[in-house]
Amino acid sequence: MGKRKRDVELVIISDVHLGTYGCHSEELLRYLKSIKPKRIILNGDIIDMWQFSKRYWPKSHMQVVKHITSLIAKGTKITYLTGNHDEMLRKFAGFRLGSFQIGNKKVLSLNGQSAWVFHGDVFDVTMKYSKWLAKLGAIGYDTLILINSFVNFILKAFGRGKISLSKRVKDSVKQAVKFINDFEQTAADIAISNGYQFVICGHIHQPEMRKITTEKGEVMYLNSGDWVENLTSLEYNQGAWKIYRYSEDLHAQKIKLSKHARNTLDNDEIFKDLVNEFLSTKK
């Protein structure tokens, strides 16, 4: 008999980027199959509509969608907050279907404390004034992930450990470090001015949980990271937050998936599967 699923009150996941080569959909699926959440917030960039390729949609990506819709059918509260890569969904903000809803931001009450949840691209200057530059950077990022996969394949063949080129670039470029610090500080300042105790973002692919104090007050800043580089989420249970790291979860890593998960669906199959899953949630 398999190990019992972990009960979790709230799970926050962001920056999955389904539909791109860098997405770790199989690892995310194993994680989702290892937990029994009461509520999930999908905090932006879940499906990457900027880089969505008609030629690339593995069954494991569809299985992530199917697993989430199956949770909706079971009554799990699912909130989809839009990000920049799935901004097309912003026109549907306010949509509700059973336990599923779409929004741009969410304020939660957790044990008498308020948590402000949103993706975070609103703080990104390139998103405001140079969207084409941001999209070009996204393409370059996805290319770097492909190169990284090839490099790690070679390293594995020689018995060496994996490396993250994108993480090394971020850590080594002072401007990138400054951007992350400015992002976190801006989020904290606005949250404090509005009286929130927690501010929760995604967008920058940098998992974090720390208290930020200013002359106006203090707030707990949290970032759920991503499922491209870090494979992380945020979990809230019994009054406490933690950063979940897939690399530390030996149980989830051992969960077996369908041997066909790596196969790629064509456009007709994708449409048919999506329609079937939508209809199944309405029954």
C-alpha positions in Angstrom: 0.0 0.0 0.0 1.3 3.4 -0.9 2.1 6.2 1.5 -0.9 8.3 2.6 -1.1 11.7 0.9 -0.1 14.7 3.0 -2.9 16.9 4.1 -2.2 20.6 3.3 -4.5 23.5 4.0 -3.2 25.8 1.3 -0.7 25.3 -1.6 0.5 28.2 -3.8 2.2 27.3 -7.1 3.4 29.7 -9.8 5.5 29.9 -12.9 4.9 26.4 -14.2 5.1 27.4 -17.8 3.2 24.5 -19.3 3.8 24.4 -23.0 7.5 25.1 -22.9 10.6 22.9 -22.9 11.7 24.1 -19.5 8.6 23.0 -17.7 9.1 20.2 -15.2 5.6 18.8 -15.5 6.4 15.3 -14.4 7.9 16.5 -11.2 5.0 18.8 -10.6 2.5 15.9 -11.3 4.3 13.7 -8.7 4.1 16.5 -6.2 0.4 17.1 -6.8 -0.2 13.3 -6.5 1.6 13.3 -3.1 -0.6 15.9 -1.4 -4.3 16.3 -0.4 -4.8 20.1 -0.4 -7.9 21.9 0.8 -7.1 24.9 -1.4 -4.7 25.6 -4.3 -3.8 29.1 -5.7 -2.2 29.0 -9.1 -0.4 32.3 -9.0 0.3 33.1 -12.6 2.3 31.8 -15.6 0.8 28.3 -15.3 0.2 27.9 -19.0 2.8 29.9 -21.0 0.7 31.5 -23.8 3.7 33.6 -25.0 5.8 30.6 -26.0 3.1 28.0 -26.5 4.1 25.7 -29.4 1.7 23.8 -31.5 4.5 21.2 -31.9 5.2 20.8 -28.1 2.5 19.7 -25.6 3.6 16.4 -23.9 1.0 14.3 -22.3 2.5 15.0 -18.9 1.5 18.7 -19.4 -2.0 17.6 -20.1 -1.9 15.3 -17.1 -1.1 18.3 -14.9 -4.3 20.0 -16.3 -6.3 16.9 -15.8 -5.2 16.4 -12.2 -6.1 20.0 -11.3 -9.5 19.6 -13.0 -10.1 16.4 -11.1 -9.4 18.2 -7.8 -12.0 20.8 -8.9 -14.5 18.0 -9.5 -13.8 16.8 -5.9 -14.5 20.2 -4.4 -11.0 21.4 -3.8 -11.0 25.2 -4.0 -8.8 26.3 -7.0 -8.0 30.0 -7.7 -6.2 30.8 -10.9 -4.5 34.2 -10.6 -3.2 35.5 -13.9 0.4 36.4 -14.7 2.1 38.0 -17.7 2.6 34.8 -19.7 -1.1 33.9 -19.3 -2.4 37.5 -19.4 -5.0 36.5 -22.0 -7.0 35.1 -19.1 -7.3 38.5 -17.5 -10.4 39.2 -19.5 -12.0 36.3 -17.6 -11.3 37.7 -14.1 -14.3 37.1 -11.9 -15.3 33.9 -13.7 -16.5 31.1 -11.3 -17.4 27.5 -11.9 -18.1 25.5 -8.8 -15.0 25.6 -6.7 -12.9 27.2 -9.5 -12.4 30.9 -10.0 -10.2 33.2 -12.1 -8.8 36.5 -10.7 -5.9 38.9 -10.9 -5.3 39.1 -7.1 -6.6 37.5 -3.9 -6.8 38.6 -0.3 -7.0 35.7 2.2 -7.7 35.7 5.9 -5.4 33.2 7.7 -5.9 32.9 11.4 -7.0 36.5 11.7 -4.1 37.8 9.5 -4.5 39.0 5.9 -2.4 37.7 3.0 -2.2 39.6 -0.3 -1.6 37.2 -3.2 -0.8 38.3 -6.8 1.6 37.3 -9.5 3.9 40.3 -9.4 4.5 41.3 -13.0 2.9 44.7 -12.2 6.2 45.7 -10.6 8.2 44.7 -13.8 9.2 47.8 -15.7 9.9 45.8 -18.9 6.3 44.5 -18.7 4.9 48.1 -18.5 6.9 49.8 -21.2 8.7 47.2 -23.3 6.6 44.1 -23.5 8.3 43.0 -26.7 11.6 43.1 -24.9 10.2 40.9 -22.1 8.9 38.4 -24.7 12.2 38.3 -26.4 13.9 37.6 -23.0 11.4 34.8 -22.4 12.4 33.2 -25.7 16.1 33.5 -24.8 15.3 32.1 -21.4 13.6 29.0 -22.9 16.6 28.5 -25.3 19.0 28.7 -22.3 16.9 26.0 -20.6 17.3 23.7 -23.7 21.0 24.3 -23.7 21.1 23.6 -20.0 19.3 20.2 -20.5 22.0 19.2 -23.1 24.8 20.3 -20.8 23.3 18.3 -17.9 22.9 15.2 -20.1 26.7 15.4 -20.9 27.5 16.0 -17.2 25.4 13.0 -16.2 27.2 10.8 -18.7 30.5 11.7 -17.0 29.0 11.1 -13.5 28.8 14.8 -12.6 26.0 16.6 -10.9 23.5 18.9 -12.6 23.9 22.7 -12.9 21.5 25.5 -13.6 22.9 28.0 -16.1 20.0 30.4 -15.7 20.5 30.5 -11.9 24.2 31.1 -12.4 23.5 34.0 -14.7 21.0 35.5 -12.2 23.4 35.1 -9.3 26.3 36.6 -11.2 24.7 39.6 -12.9 24.5 42.5 -10.4 21.5 44.0 -12.3 19.5 40.8 -11.9 20.2 40.7 -8.1 19.2 44.4 -7.8 16.0 43.7 -9.7 15.0 40.9 -7.3 15.8 43.1 -4.3 13.8 46.0 -5.7 10.9 43.7 -6.5 10.8 42.3 -3.0 11.1 45.7 -1.4 8.4 47.3 -3.6 6.0 44.4 -2.8 6.7 44.8 0.9 6.3 48.6 1.0 2.8 48.4 -0.7 1.7 45.5 1.5 2.7 47.4 4.7 0.9 50.6 3.5 -2.2 48.5 3.0 -2.0 46.8 6.4 -1.4 43.2 5.1 0.6 40.8 7.2 1.7 38.6 4.3 2.5 39.5 0.6 2.8 36.5 -1.7 4.2 36.7 -5.3 5.7 34.6 -8.1 7.1 36.0 -11.4 10.8 36.2 -10.5 11.4 32.5 -10.1 13.1 33.1 -6.8 11.6 31.1 -3.8 11.8 33.2 -0.7 10.3 33.6 2.8 11.5 36.5 4.9 10.3 39.3 7.1 10.9 42.8 5.7 10.9 45.7 8.1 10.6 49.4 7.1 10.1 52.6 9.1 6.3 52.1 8.4 6.0 48.6 9.7 6.8 45.0 8.8 5.5 42.2 6.6 6.3 38.6 5.7 7.3 38.4 2.1 6.9 35.1 0.4 7.6 33.9 -3.2 6.6 30.5 -4.5 9.5 30.2 -6.9 8.8 28.1 -10.0 8.7 24.7 -11.8 11.4 25.5 -14.3 14.5 25.9 -12.2 13.8 25.6 -8.5 10.7 23.2 -8.5 9.2 24.9 -5.4 5.8 25.9 -4.0 4.5 27.5 -0.8 2.5 25.5 1.7 0.5 26.8 4.6 -0.5 24.4 7.3 -1.5 24.7 11.0 -0.7 28.4 11.1 2.8 28.1 9.5 4.3 28.8 6.1 7.1 26.8 4.5 8.8 26.6 1.1 8.3 23.2 -0.4 11.3 21.9 -2.4 10.8 18.9 -4.7 14.5 18.1 -4.5 14.0 17.3 -0.8 10.8 15.2 -1.2 12.0 11.6 -1.6 8.4 10.3 -1.4 7.1 12.4 -4.3 10.2 11.5 -6.4 9.3 7.8 -6.1 5.7 8.2 -7.4 5.4 6.4 -10.8 3.7 8.0 -13.7 2.2 6.6 -16.9 4.9 5.4 -19.3 3.2 7.4 -22.0 3.6 10.7 -20.1 6.5 11.8 -22.3 4.4 11.4 -25.6 3.4 14.6 -27.4 -0.3 15.3 -28.2 -1.3 16.8 -31.5 -3.6 19.8 -31.7 -6.8 17.7 -32.2 -5.9 15.6 -29.1 -5.2 18.7 -27.0 -8.6 20.3 -27.9 -10.5 17.0 -27.4 -8.8 16.4 -24.0 -9.5 19.9 -22.8 -13.2 19.8 -23.8 -13.6 16.4 -22.1 -12.0 17.6 -18.9 -14.1 20.8 -18.9 -17.3 18.8 -19.4 -16.4 16.3 -16.7 -16.0 19.1 -14.1 -19.6 20.2 -14.7 -21.2 16.8 -13.9 
